[in-house]
Amino acid sequence: MTNTADSPAKELREAILTGEPVRRGNGEPAEQGHSWGEERSLPASELYELLVWPESGTTPRVAILEGLRITGRLDLRAADLKVPLICQGCYFDEPVNLMIATAVEIRLITCWLPGLAADQLITRRDLELSRSMLGVVGLADAHIGGRLLLSGATLSSGSYPLDLGHSSLYPRESSDHTRTEVSLVADGLKVDGNMLCEEGFSAQGEVWLPGAHIAGQLGFNSAKLGKGLTAYWLTVDRGMFCEEGFSAQGKVWLSGAHIAGHLGFEKAMLGGALTADRLKVDGDMFCGKGFSAQGEVDLRGARITGQLVFLDDEAKPDKVGAFTLSLSDAHIDDGLILCVAEGFADEIDLTNARIGRLLDFECTWPQRLRLGGLVYASVRAIEDHVGTYEHGEGWREIQRWRPGRAAPDVARRLRWIRRAEESSGNESSTRGGYMPQPYTQLMAYYRKEGRDGDARRVAYERERRRWHQLGKAGKVWNGFLRWTVGYGYRPLRALVLLLALLSVGTVAFSHFHTAHEIIPMKAAHPPFDAIIYTLDRLTPIVSFGLRDAYAPTGAAQWWAVSYALLGWALSIAIIAGLNAAVRREN
């Protein structure tokens, strides 16, 4: 319907029956509406009557307003709107009250209004505020039967209550128990479709969505939040995406949230922490391509069915702030990928985490690394693989070990554990920070892969590191087992030692026999053999007959006693080392 001399109210009364728009102006920005005159003004009271009490005997279709100024307060509290309301480029003098109202559909597109109170609003179809400029928006316990669209909208904040009765447009208490300014208040909101706050959506204050349930997708791509996002116990049925330059100056709080799809933070910049303890994600969680956070990325106790990916092959330590990554008690079924630049985190805590597969760069390891109780199905380094990681592909792009390289990761993983021990040793009273569990877990992985030799190498290092927590006597015994039998994992050391003692003893006892310091004890005696005699002295349990046939005297006597003691010690070491190795393997 084109411009006429009729009043907007009269036009609207007729247009509601046909679905034609009531249009004024030439598309001027809605923020200029305060200067529009009577010809472009519609009293809020008349709009209320047309929406709630259409003329009897008529079948209204839709109310479409373009370029109008709504004067006075539009108070639709507890009202039942008979027709959909669509406003485009309109200016509202005062906040709109839709609390406890029911409506078919409401669209306020590119409009200007100082606030919208819509607690417990029920719509059968969409609620759209796209590209509008608003004050505080309240949607606590609202039920949107279609989509909630705020893409391109600009929300200011409220540090004081708007005069809308008992509405939700008040400052809220944040996660740190301080009062904070809010822009969108939607506690307990229910949306049956998507909720999209994208395409330049900005909110000066905090966006508040605790306990909300979004049946579709929740999108904050490219959104700018002046404070933060509070969405603990949020439920999203089809994925949540805070990507493509999403930024929040405050904390993003997702504690206890359930995302029944993917959760994306690609290219997100968080001026505060990401607090998502007890988060549940049924798909993958991506944090990469420039993702940064100030403070802590808290995923303690999280349950992620797919992959948790930190990917940033372009980031530089001087432009991405380091943060603490907490994954203690987390369960990540598919895998954890840390394909990032050096210095992306100043601490990684994997205490008691359970991870399907772990893939990382050695340069990714921070100075503070916690691995106590970590359980994984496999652990590998990106340096040891052919192929590159691509978004959405993950482990399918990790093809195979490089040919010609035998177990390149063992020394690296031992350095990995040592880094964790050093972190523990700096903050606890445990001498040396020794932790047996990470070694045992790595051994279990290597044995499962059929790499028994690598498992024994890790076991040997575990016992060597154990030396740091022993007393003086224990250190002596530990050192003796190490150098004699390699704690039972390197029995060839005992053979090498035996051959060395046999060679030296053969020369020495041959000299003593020639010098008549080893003499026969009986008239009838077997012929002397220096090799057999040395073996007789080194094997206290087995006798070859020469030990009882010849008696040492003088210096030879001291050599004989010394070799007998060395033989006993070597035998005990072999038996103790092998028993200990078998016991620890089982």
Secondary structure, 3 states (H helix, E strand, C coil): CCCCCCCHHHHHHHHHHHCCEEECCCCCCHHHHHHCCHHHEEEHHHHHHHHHCCCCCCCCCCEEEECCEEECCCECCCCECCCCEEEECCEECCCEECCCCEECCEEEECCEEEEEECCCCEECCCEECCCCEEEEEECCCCEECCCEECCCCEECCECCCCCCCCCCCCCEECCCCCEECEEEECCCCEECCCEECCCCCEECCEEECCCCEECCCEECCCCEECCCEECCCCEECCCEECCCCCEECCCEECCCCEECCCEECCCCEECCCEECCCCEECCCEEEECCCEECEEEECCCCEECCEEEEECCCCCCCCCCCEEEECCCCEECCEEEEECCCCCEEEEECCCCEEEEEEECHHHCCCEEECCCCEEEEEEEHHHECCCCCCCCHHHHCCCECCCCCCCCHHHHHHHHHHHHHHHHHHCCCHHHCCHHHHHHHHHHHHHCCCHHHHHHHHHHHHHHHHHHCCHHHHHHHHHHHHHHHHHCCCHHHHHHHHHHHHHHHHHHHHHHHCCCEEECCCCCCCCCHHHHHHHHHCCCCCCCHHHHEEECCHHHHHHHHHHHHHHHHHHHHHHHHHHHHHHHC
